[in-house]
């Protein structure tokens, strides 16, 4: 059974976080609603999740604390947000340690000083030690987004020493493939990933195809990338996330009418939090194809939605592409300065992950930025 991260309000209106056992987000939603939870938000897609053996044996309180820390790191990546989350989750221990420390100072009691310092600093010190892996992964995501391939390979090698679950190992191999594509043939690079197809098929059908589709897109093989996304959607029984990803591929590179039909079938309640920004992004692209003047409005809302997720490096490639689409859509003089400012921010990522035609058109329209 998959474990899907969620936050919700319980029957008393108190916010709860945790992992719900379910095969997909629809089942997870029904389970949480059955116990009276409301305002349910998901942070994963069950169809793309793998078993979480690391949660086995934890108490309910430990599971809830783990869920909150993971969600906090997604919203506020970086050490300040991480350590604040740790302190918040261990508030009583920290306050007790601070109280003993103050008492020890007032009483000039070295035992109380040592005990207070140990109690107050124990969790921050342990968490800071463990954070080095999280920090390296965030650095990997940033290097990947900016196309710093030597740094990417270095960080992949470092993280392999700590990767214990299947999903992380696949992720590292995939990011290594991007980095090696510059000096290796596409056929050789994709062959090295092929071993993952069978490994992922049982627990997460469609995951391999959906992740590798993005790699095909990066390599400029757009027709094949859409074909892979269609396979992923079928295999995953139309998971909300993969359906949305396919709709985005269709809207940007394929058939906007197919994108429209896919979007109509996606249940917003089952989408992970990030998915709602993608809905607006897809709507903007469809409006563009239909000559609907709401296109730039939807794209701007999508950008705002992506930025609300915390602005961490995990979303930089998506944000850059969305901004590129918005800048391309913006034609009136009043909106151009805003589009230009946004484009300046994401161009280091867009020039790595954007399609050649998009980069060339933007370079013509915004030569002061896209150089």
Buried (B, 14 or more C-beta within 10 A) or exposed (E): EBBBBBBBBBEEEEEBBBBBEBBBBBBBBEBBEEEEBEEBBBBBBBBBBBBBEEBEEBEEEEBBBBBBBBBBBBBBBBEEBBBEBBBEBBEEBBEBBBBBBEBBEEEEBEEBBEBBBEBBBBBBEEBBEEBEBBBBBBBBBBBBBBBBBEBBBBBBEBBEEEBEEBBBBBBBBBBBBBBBBEEBEBEEBBEBBEEBEEBBBEBBBBBBBBBBBBBBBBBEBBEBBBBBBBBBBBBBEBBBBBBBBBBBBBBBBBBBEBBBEBBEEBEEEBBBBBBBBBBBBBBBBBBBBEEEEBBBBBBBBBBEBBEEBBBBBBBBBBBBBBBBBBBBBBEEEEBBEEBBEBBBBBBBBBBBBBBEEBBEBBBEBBEEBBE
